[in-house]
Amino acid sequence: MLLSTAVHSPSPEGSRRRWAWHVGAALLFATLAVGGQRGLVAGLGDHVFFQELPAGNDCLLHVWTLAWDQHALATDPAGVLDANIFYPYPRTLLYSDHLLGLAVLLVPLRLATANPVLIHNLVTLAAPALDALALYALALTLTGEPGAALLGALLYGFAPLRFTADRCQIQMLAAWWLPLLFLLARRAIAHDRVRDGLLAGIVLALQGLTGIYLTAFVLPFLLLAHLFWLRRFPLGAHRHGWAALALAEVAAIALLVPIGLAYRGVQESLGVSRSVALNALLALRPGSLPEYLPVASLGALVLAGLVAPRRHVPEPFGSERGLFVAVTAAALLLALGPAIPLPAGLGALRGPYALLLAIPGYDALRVPARMVHVGLLGAAVLAAGGFAALARRLPPRTRGAVAAVVAACVLLESWRPPGATIPVAPPRETDRVYTWLAQQRHDLPLVELPIDYFVSSSIYQYRTTAHWQRTLNGNMGILPPLYPFMVHQLARFPDADVVATLRALGITLAVVHLRALPPGARERVTALQHDPATPLGVPFASDDTIVLTLGEAPLPVGPDFRGRKLDRARWQARASHGAALAARAIDASQRTSWRNWGDLEAALHAWYDPVPFLDRWQQFLASQPSRFELDLGAPARMTAVVLRLGGSDPMVAPSLRPESSLDGATWTPLPGDLIPLPDVRALVEQAADARFALVLGTAVPAQFLRLSVDGFDCRLGDLQVYAE
């Protein structure tokens, strides 16, 4: 029996064979999904994939996100965006993908288990199979050949990226909406069906509520598809389908726009803007494409789909081949980011990704390489069409065997060793303090110590699923300005000024994990239990952990600037990087700034750069630190320096190194730390401005001031100097 006959036969026997084929394909996908993630299977409820990142673990982030969504939707739906992390910032759920669409779909799992790790891992395990099944449905509709559809599905659902780059990125792994969106939208128009048009709108909404990147990256291609279909299926003959589809898509967009505006509002309030240089760093490298896709098998089948004569190509694939060629080519080109590297190190050309950056919202996305997912969608459909064209030229009895051989080649090329996992114990089993916290009233904002920039907070954030208290800790795609400052300050806990800063932020509890502290710090904290003079209470203590109540503290008082503000008339500025922009730091304008990444960005705005961007980046790193130097024009006895760092990487403020000099040759570090102005609360309430001061206890004679920072994107918008 021909594979195509098994699909298309109208007889009862043919129908049974058709469904048997579909069920067999689904079972194959499920088996491959489990086999490809076999390292996770044994620890579904208490392990997550290991991730080689300095910035924590994104699997834990998404475990927490799904758990928070379901908790908040059940207890306080109106406050779902005000997540319990990065206190006292509002709308912290929007610091990364909110995953609300997935959380709603997973409610049945939540009703069956309260284990958030298990819920996350079941979705991770199922996602490649669901991705493949969705592409199978689309490819089968376009080619009519189940063997071809199966191959396209294997290429899409089990590409190497699903088990490497995506395994801790559930919002990218859940890529089943994209094929369904094209399938239902096309079916609504082609068959003039209202139901499919409405379903397409629902799928668009669910995609938008699942992940930012895939939604933003597929929308231009969905528009392209509409224009293509408008020629094939005129409005007059397909008005019901077009009307239903348009209405449903408008409704979906109306649902998504407020959330998109909320994301934009959060980024503006924090002063976050993604540098085009960051886009270039996180773009696709052509040489790394085999790490994401099975290039040989996918390329061969795509080529077959491109060169096959029209008479050998099944319909409707033949009529719509051009659409998927455009999707594949354009998406892969956009994935290369704002600078397309030329071969043999001949430099780089400005890429069309710059056009996307001109669209509001796209400048907030960091990773152009994720456009590969859209390119994979188009390529998988082309590959399915390519095999369908080849199958038509094969003897009927050999088609199944050939399909099996090609499928084996695809899977062999896509195979990756099982991913390593790390244990994730239920929080209440790791420390009794989490049971205690769950029993307290829910208005006790806390901080967990010791604290670092990423790793510990990734764990602490997950552990809040046991109690949902508000916490200063957090680990998301956006790092708010307050957090690095507090990490730096909390190294001195429990100094009185640090405790006062915590109280000014509304933090009432410090949960200190004693075994994780260095010996000296552990002894200081433990001694507080027996110090009758301390204002800190101890409501909970164990061998592992102590909880301190921080008591009342006066509101912080802004620094007292001694002396006068120096006139800028004779000032001269220069910089080691972004030298042409140095004067912008002292021009008294609120709209300009010096940027140490300025030269990198200027190179990316040129149509041609003779230096490949990665080479330029390596040169930048090798020449660090970035230095900004100011000549005051005459010696002065400095008492304070005020900087406006709004828009800088939040890591700049705690790592900036101010120095002074009388001759511009010999430099002396200035004592003290940068402190926020007018006080620490400004990093929450006026985060986009982010002003800091260095107040000197003793006046320092100097004519030159130098600021040094290592690599981070520094934007110095204004600089003031006080002197006696």
C-alpha positions in Angstrom: 0.0 0.0 0.0 1.3 3.4 -1.0 1.9 5.8 1.9 -0.1 8.4 0.1 -2.9 6.0 -0.5 -2.9 5.2 3.2 -3.6 8.9 3.8 -6.0 9.7 1.1 -8.1 6.5 0.7 -11.8 7.3 1.4 -12.5 3.6 2.3 -13.0 2.6 5.9 -9.8 0.5 5.5 -7.9 3.5 4.3 -9.3 5.6 7.1 -8.1 3.1 9.7 -4.7 3.0 8.1 -4.5 6.7 7.9 -5.2 7.0 11.7 -2.9 4.2 12.4 -0.1 6.1 10.6 -0.9 9.3 12.5 -0.9 7.5 15.9 2.3 5.7 14.9 3.9 9.0 14.1 2.8 10.5 17.4 4.2 7.5 19.3 7.5 7.8 17.5 7.7 11.5 18.4 7.0 10.7 22.0 9.6 7.9 22.1 12.2 10.2 20.5 11.4 13.0 22.9 11.9 10.8 25.9 15.1 9.2 24.4 16.5 12.6 23.5 16.1 13.8 27.1 16.8 10.5 28.8 19.1 12.3 31.3 16.1 14.1 32.7 13.7 11.2 32.9 15.0 9.6 36.0 14.8 12.9 37.9 11.6 14.4 36.6 10.5 15.6 40.0 13.8 16.7 41.5 16.3 17.5 38.8 16.6 20.1 36.0 19.0 20.4 33.2 22.4 21.8 34.0 23.2 25.1 32.1 26.7 26.4 31.6 26.0 30.0 32.3 27.4 32.4 34.9 24.0 34.0 35.2 22.2 31.2 37.2 20.0 28.5 35.7 17.2 29.3 33.3 15.4 26.0 34.0 15.0 27.1 37.7 13.9 30.5 36.5 11.1 28.9 34.4 10.2 26.5 37.2 9.6 29.6 39.4 7.8 31.6 36.6 5.2 28.8 36.0 4.7 28.3 39.7 4.3 32.0 40.3 1.8 32.4 37.5 -0.4 29.6 38.7 -0.1 30.8 42.3 -0.9 34.4 41.5 -3.7 33.6 39.1 -5.4 31.5 41.8 -4.9 33.9 44.7 -4.6 37.5 43.2 -5.0 37.6 39.4 -4.8 41.4 39.4 -1.4 41.3 40.9 0.1 38.6 38.7 2.6 41.0 37.2 3.9 42.1 40.6 5.9 39.0 41.3 7.5 38.4 44.7 11.1 39.0 43.5 13.4 42.1 43.3 11.4 43.8 46.0 10.5 46.7 46.1 10.2 47.0 42.3 6.8 46.6 40.7 5.8 44.4 37.7 8.9 42.2 38.1 7.3 39.3 36.3 8.0 41.4 33.1 11.7 41.3 33.7 11.6 38.1 31.6 9.1 36.0 29.7 5.9 35.8 31.8 4.8 32.3 30.4 1.2 33.0 31.3 -0.1 31.1 28.3 1.8 28.0 29.3 0.8 28.4 32.9 -2.9 28.4 32.0 -2.6 25.4 29.8 -0.8 23.5 32.6 -3.5 24.1 35.2 -4.6 20.4 34.9 -1.0 19.3 35.8 -1.0 21.8 38.7 -4.3 20.2 40.0 -2.6 16.8 39.9 0.7 17.8 41.5 2.1 20.7 43.6 5.6 19.9 42.5 6.7 22.9 40.2 9.8 21.1 39.0 7.8 18.1 37.8 5.3 20.4 36.0 8.2 22.2 34.2 10.0 19.0 33.3 6.9 17.3 31.9 6.5 20.2 29.5 10.2 20.1 28.7 9.9 16.4 28.0 6.8 16.7 25.8 7.8 19.8 23.9 9.9 18.3 21.1 7.1 15.7 20.4 4.4 18.4 20.3 6.6 20.6 18.0 7.1 17.7 15.7 3.3 16.8 15.7 2.4 20.4 14.8 4.8 20.5 11.9 3.6 17.1 10.8 0.1 18.4 10.5 1.2 21.4 8.5 3.5 19.4 6.2 0.9 16.7 5.6 -1.6 19.4 4.6 0.8 20.9 2.1 2.3 17.7 0.6 -0.3 15.0 1.2 2.6 12.6 1.8 2.8 11.1 5.3 6.5 10.0 4.9 7.4 13.6 3.8 5.4 15.1 6.7 7.2 12.7 9.1 10.6 13.8 7.9 9.7 17.5 8.1 8.4 16.8 11.7 11.6 15.1 12.7 13.7 18.0 11.4 11.6 20.5 13.2 10.9 18.8 16.5 14.2 17.1 17.0 16.8 19.5 15.6 19.9 19.7 17.8 18.9 23.1 19.2 15.9 21.4 21.0 18.4 19.5 23.2 21.1 22.1 23.6 20.2 25.8 23.3 16.5 25.3 24.0 16.6 22.7 26.8 16.5 25.4 29.6 14.4 27.9 27.5 10.9 26.6 27.7 9.5 29.6 25.9 11.6 28.6 22.9 11.1 24.9 23.3 7.3 25.4 23.1 7.5 26.1 19.4 4.4 24.1 18.4 2.3 27.3 18.0 4.2 28.4 14.9 3.2 25.5 12.6 -0.3 25.6 14.0 -0.6 29.3 13.3 0.3 28.8 9.6 -1.8 25.7 9.3 -5.0 27.2 10.7 -4.6 30.6 9.1 -4.1 29.0 5.7 -6.9 26.5 6.2 -9.3 29.2 7.2 -8.7 31.1 4.0 -8.3 28.2 1.6 -11.4 26.5 2.7 -13.3 29.6 3.7 -13.9 28.3 7.2 -14.8 30.5 10.1 -13.9 28.0 12.7 -10.3 27.7 11.6 -10.0 31.5 11.4 -11.1 31.8 15.0 -8.7 29.0 16.1 -5.8 30.7 14.3 -6.5 33.8 16.4 -6.5 31.7 19.6 -3.2 30.1 18.6 -1.7 33.6 17.9 -2.8 34.7 21.4 -1.4 31.6 23.1 1.9 32.1 21.2 2.0 35.7 22.4 1.3 34.6 26.0 4.0 31.9 25.8 7.1 33.7 24.5 8.3 37.1 23.4 10.9 36.1 20.9 9.0 33.6 18.8 6.0 36.0 18.7 8.0 39.0 17.7 10.1 37.1 15.2 7.2 35.3 13.5 4.9 38.3 13.1 6.7 39.8 10.0 6.5 36.4 8.3 2.9 36.0 9.2 2.2 39.3 7.5 4.2 38.1 4.5 2.1 34.9 4.4 -1.1 37.0 4.5 0.1 39.0 1.5 1.0 35.8 -0.3 -2.3 34.1 0.5 -4.2 37.3 -0.6 -3.1 36.6 -4.2 -3.9 32.9 -4.0 -7.2 33.2 -2.2 -8.9 36.5 -3.2 -11.2 38.2 -0.7 -14.3 37.9 -2.9 -14.2 34.1 -3.1 -13.0 33.5 0.5 -14.6 36.3 2.4 -15.8 34.3 5.4 -12.4 32.8 6.1 -10.7 36.1 5.7 -13.2 37.9 7.9 -13.0 35.3 10.6 -9.2 35.3 10.5 -8.8 39.0 10.5 -11.3 39.4 13.4 -9.6 36.7 15.4 -6.1 38.1 14.8 -7.2 41.6 15.7 -8.7 40.3 19.0 -5.4 38.4 19.7 -3.4 41.5 19.1 -5.7 43.6 21.2 -5.1 41.1 24.1 -1.3 41.2 23.6 -0.7 44.9 23.0 -1.4 45.9 26.7 1.1 43.3 27.9 3.6 44.5 25.2 3.1 48.1 26.4 3.6 47.0 30.0 6.9 45.4 29.0 8.0 48.6 27.3 6.9 50.6 30.3 9.0 48.5 32.6 12.1 48.9 30.4 11.7 52.6 30.2 11.2 53.0 33.9 14.4 51.1 34.5 16.3 52.9 31.8 16.9 49.6 29.9 17.9 49.7 26.3 19.6 46.9 24.4 22.7 48.0 22.6 23.0 47.1 18.9 26.5 45.8 19.9 24.8 43.3 22.2 22.6 42.2 19.3 25.8 41.6 17.2 27.4 39.6 20.0 24.3 37.4 20.3 23.7 36.9 16.6 24.1 33.6 14.7 27.6 32.7 13.7 27.5 30.8 10.3 30.0 28.3 11.5 27.8 27.4 14.5 24.8 26.6 12.5 25.5 22.8 12.8 25.1 23.2 16.5 21.5 24.2 16.0 20.4 22.4 12.9 21.1 19.0 11.1 22.6 21.0 8.2 23.5 18.1 5.9 20.2 16.2 5.9 18.1 19.4 6.2 20.1 21.1 3.4 19.8 18.1 1.1 16.1 17.8 1.4 15.6 21.6 1.2 17.6 21.6 -2.0 15.4 18.8 -3.4 12.4 20.9 -2.6 13.9 23.9 -4.4 15.1 22.3 -7.6 12.2 19.8 -8.1 10.2 20.7 -11.3 6.8 21.9 -10.6 5.2 18.8 -12.2 6.9 16.6 -9.6 5.9 18.7 -6.6 2.6 17.9 -4.8 0.0 20.6 -4.3 -0.6 22.8 -2.5 3.1 22.8 -1.6 4.1 23.6 -5.2 2.0 26.8 -5.2 3.3 27.9 -1.8 6.9 26.9 -2.1 7.9 30.5 -2.7 6.4 31.6 0.7 8.5 29.1 2.7 11.6 29.8 0.7 11.2 33.5 1.7 10.6 32.6 5.3 13.7 30.3 5.5 16.0 32.7 3.7 14.9 35.9 5.4 14.8 34.4 8.9 18.3 32.9 8.6 19.6 36.2 7.2 18.0 38.1 10.1 19.5 35.6 12.5 22.9 36.9 11.5 22.1 40.1 13.3 23.0 43.7 12.5 26.5 42.8 11.1 26.7 40.0 8.5 30.3 38.6 8.5 31.9 38.2 5.1 34.0 35.1 4.4 37.8 35.0 4.9 37.7 37.8 7.4 36.9 40.4 4.8 34.8 42.4 7.3 31.1 42.8 7.7 28.1 44.3 6.0 25.2 45.9 7.7 22.4 43.4 7.9 18.7 43.7 7.4 18.2 43.1 11.1 18.7 46.9 11.4 15.3 47.3 9.8 13.7 45.3 12.6 15.4 47.5 15.2 13.5 50.4 13.7 10.2 48.8 14.7 9.1 49.8 18.3 9.8 46.9 20.7 12.3 45.0 18.6 15.2 47.0 20.1 14.4 45.4 23.5 15.3 41.9 22.1 18.9 40.8 22.7 19.3 37.6 20.7 18.9 37.7 16.9 20.2 34.1 16.7 16.8 33.0 17.9 15.4 33.9 14.5 16.8 30.4 13.5 13.6 28.9 15.0 11.5 30.7 12.4 14.0 29.7 9.6 13.7 26.1 10.8 10.0 26.2 10.4 10.3 27.3 6.8 13.2 24.8 6.1 11.3 21.9 7.6 8.3 22.5 5.3 10.6 22.8 2.3 12.4 19.6 3.3 9.0 17.8 3.5 8.2 19.1 0.0 11.6 18.0 -1.2 11.1 14.4 -0.1 7.5 14.4 -1.4 8.9 15.4 -4.8 11.6 12.6 -4.6 9.0 10.1 -3.5 6.9 10.6 -6.6 9.9 9.5 -8.7 10.5 6.3 -6.6 8.9 2.9 -7.2 5.9 2.8 -4.9 7.2 -0.2 -2.9 10.5 1.5 -2.0 9.1 4.8 -0.7 8.6 3.6 2.9 12.1 2.1 3.0 13.7 5.3 1.6 11.8 7.4 4.1 13.0 5.2 6.9 16.6 5.5 5.7 16.4 9.3 5.4 14.7 9.5 8.8 17.6 7.5 10.3 20.1 9.9 8.7 18.2 12.9 10.2 18.1 11.4 13.7 21.8 10.4 13.5 22.8 13.9 12.6 20.6 15.4 15.2 21.6 13.1 18.0 23.3 14.7 21.0 24.7 13.1 24.2 22.2 13.2 27.1 22.2 16.6 28.8 23.6 16.7 32.3 21.2 17.5 35.2 21.5 19.0 38.6 19.5 18.1 41.7 16.7 20.4 42.9 15.4 19.4 46.2 12.0 20.6 47.5 12.8 23.8 49.4 11.3 22.6 52.7 13.5 19.6 52.6 16.6 21.7 52.2 16.1 24.0 55.2 13.4 24.2 57.9 13.4 28.0 57.5 11.2 27.7 54.5 8.5 25.9 56.5 8.8 28.7 59.1 8.5 31.4 56.4 5.4 29.7 55.0 3.7 30.0 58.4 4.3 33.7 58.7 2.0 36.5 57.5 2.7 37.5 53.9 3.9 41.1 54.5 7.4 40.4 55.6 9.8 41.3 52.7 13.1 39.6 53.1 16.6 39.2 51.8 18.5 35.8 51.7 22.2 35.8 52.4 24.9 35.3 51.3 24.0 36.9 48.0 25.7 37.1 44.7 24.8 38.5 41.3 23.3 35.4 39.8 23.8 31.8 41.1 22.6 32.0 44.7 19.6 34.2 43.7 18.6 31.7 41.1 18.3 29.1 43.8 16.7 31.5 46.4 14.1 32.6 43.8 13.1 29.0 43.2 12.9 28.3 46.9 10.3 31.1 47.3 7.8 28.7 45.8 7.6 27.2 49.3 6.4 30.4 50.9 5.8 33.2 48.4 7.2 36.0 50.7 8.4 39.1 48.9 12.2 39.1 48.5 15.0 41.4 47.4 16.6 38.5 45.6 15.9 37.7 42.0 17.3 36.3 38.8 15.6 37.4 35.5 16.5 38.6 32.0 16.6 42.2 33.2 18.7 43.2 36.2 17.3 46.3 37.9 19.9 49.0 39.0 19.3 48.4 42.7 20.3 44.8 42.7 24.1 45.0 41.9 24.4 47.9 44.3 22.8 45.9 47.1 24.9 42.8 46.4 28.0 45.0 46.8 26.6 46.6 50.0 25.4 43.3 51.6 29.0 42.0 51.6 29.3 44.1 54.8 26.1 42.8 56.5 25.3 43.3 59.4 27.0 46.7 59.5 24.6 49.3 60.8 24.5 51.4 57.6 23.7 48.2 55.6 20.8 47.3 57.9 19.5 50.9 57.6 19.6 50.7 53.8 17.6 47.4 53.9 15.0 49.0 56.2 14.8 52.1 53.9 13.8 49.7 51.2 11.1 48.1 53.4 13.0 44.8 54.0 12.1 43.4 57.4 13.8 40.0 57.6 17.3 38.8 56.7 17.5 35.0 56.2 21.1 34.1 56.6 22.4 30.7 55.6 25.3 30.3 58.0 27.1 27.4 56.3 27.4 29.4 53.1 29.1 32.3 54.8 32.9 32.8 55.2 34.1 31.9 58.7 34.5 35.5 59.8 31.1 36.6 58.6 29.5 33.5 60.1 30.9 34.4 63.5 29.6 37.9 63.3 26.1 36.9 62.5 26.0 34.0 65.1 27.2 36.4 67.8 24.1 38.5 67.3 22.0 35.8 69.0 23.9 36.5 72.3 24.3 40.3 72.0 21.8 42.1 74.2 22.8 45.4 72.7 21.8 44.5 69.1 18.6 46.0 67.7 18.2 42.9 65.6 15.8 40.2 66.7 16.2 36.4 66.2 12.8 34.8 65.6 14.2 31.7 64.1 17.5 29.9 64.4 18.9 26.5 63.5 22.3 25.0 62.9 22.0 26.0 59.2 20.1 29.2 59.2 19.3 32.3 61.3 16.5 34.8 60.6 17.1 38.3 61.8 14.3 40.9 62.2 15.9 44.2 61.2 13.9 46.5 63.5 13.1 50.1 62.9 15.6 52.4 61.2 15.4 56.1 60.3 14.9 57.0 56.7 18.2 57.6 55.0 19.5 61.1 54.7 21.1 62.3 51.5 24.8 63.1 51.4 26.0 66.6 52.5 28.1 68.1 49.7 30.7 70.3 51.1 32.1 73.3 49.1 30.9 74.6 45.8 30.1 73.0 42.5 32.9 73.7 40.1 32.3 75.6 36.9 32.8 73.6 33.7 34.0 76.4 31.5 37.6 75.1 31.5 36.9 71.4 31.6 38.2 69.1 29.0 37.2 65.5 28.6 38.8 62.6 26.8 38.3 58.8 26.7 40.1 55.7 25.8 37.0 54.3 24.1 34.2 56.3 22.4 36.6 59.3 22.4 34.4 61.3 20.0 31.6 61.2 22.6 33.6 62.2 25.7 32.5 65.8 25.6 28.8 64.7 25.9 29.4 63.8 29.6 30.0 67.4 30.5 27.7 69.3 28.1 24.9 69.6 30.7 22.4 68.0 28.3 19.9 65.4 29.6 19.8 63.7 26.2 23.5 63.0 25.5 26.1 60.8 27.1 29.6 59.3 26.8 29.5 55.6 26.0 32.5 53.3 26.1 30.6 51.1 23.6 30.3 54.1 21.2 32.9 53.0 18.7 31.4 49.5 18.6 28.0 50.9 17.8 29.3 53.4 15.2 31.0 50.5 13.4 27.6 48.6 13.3 25.8 51.6 11.8 28.2 51.7 8.8 27.2 49.8 5.7 30.6 48.2 5.5 33.1 47.6 8.3 36.5 46.2 7.2 36.9 44.6 10.6 34.6 41.6 11.5 32.6 42.5 14.5 33.8 39.7 16.7 37.4 40.8 16.0 36.4 44.3 16.9 34.9 43.0 20.1 38.0 41.0 21.0 40.1 44.1 20.4 37.8 46.0 22.7 38.1 43.5 25.5 41.9 43.3 25.1 42.1 47.1 25.5 40.1 47.2 28.8 39.6 49.0 31.1 37.6 51.8 29.5 38.7 55.1 30.9 37.1 58.5 31.0 39.4 61.3 32.0 38.5 64.9 33.0 40.8 67.8 33.2 39.4 70.4 35.6 41.6 73.1 34.1 43.2 74.0 37.4 44.0 72.2 40.7 41.1 72.0 43.2 40.4 70.3 46.5 37.7 67.9 45.6 35.1 66.9 48.1 32.5 65.0 46.0 31.8 63.7 42.5 28.3 63.2 41.1 27.6 61.0 38.2 24.5 60.3 36.1 24.7 56.7 34.9 21.2 56.1 33.7 21.0 53.6 30.9 24.3 51.9 31.9 24.6 48.3 32.6 23.6 47.9 36.3 27.0 46.3 36.9 28.8 49.6 36.2 28.0 51.5 39.4 29.5 48.9 41.8 32.5 48.2 39.6 33.4 51.8 38.6 36.8 52.9 39.8 37.3 56.7 40.4 40.9 58.0 40.6 42.5 61.5 40.9 45.7 63.0 39.8 47.5 66.3 40.0 49.6 65.8 36.9 47.6 63.4 34.7 50.3 60.8 35.0 50.2 59.5 38.6 46.8 58.3 39.7 45.5 57.6 43.2 42.2 55.7 43.9 39.6 57.8 45.5 38.3 56.3 48.8 34.7 55.3 49.4 31.8 53.8 47.4 29.3 55.3 45.0 26.0 55.9 46.7 22.6 56.6 45.0 21.2 60.1 45.0 19.2 61.3 46.8 19.2 58.0 48.6 18.9 54.3 47.9 15.1 54.5 47.1 15.9 56.5 44.0 17.2 53.4 42.3 13.6 52.1 42.4 11.6 55.3 42.0 14.0 57.1 39.5 15.9 54.1 38.1 16.1 55.5 34.6 18.1 58.5 35.9 20.4 56.5 38.2 22.5 59.2 39.8 25.4 58.4 42.2 27.8 60.4 44.3 31.2 59.7 45.8 31.5 61.8 48.9 35.1 62.2 50.2 35.6 62.4 53.9 38.7 64.5 53.4 39.2 66.9 50.5 41.5 65.5 47.8 43.8 67.9 45.8 43.5 67.1 42.2 43.3 68.6 38.7 42.4 65.4 36.9 39.6 62.8 37.5 39.6 59.4 35.9 36.8 56.8 35.8 37.6 53.2 34.8 35.3 50.3 34.1 36.0 46.9 32.7 33.9 46.1 29.6 30.4 46.8 30.8 28.3 49.2 28.7 28.8 52.5 30.5 26.8 55.6 29.7 28.0 58.7 31.5 25.3 61.3 31.0 26.6 64.0 33.4 29.4 64.7 35.8 29.7 67.3 38.5 32.6 68.0 40.8 32.4 69.7 44.2 35.5 71.3 45.8 36.4 73.5 48.7 
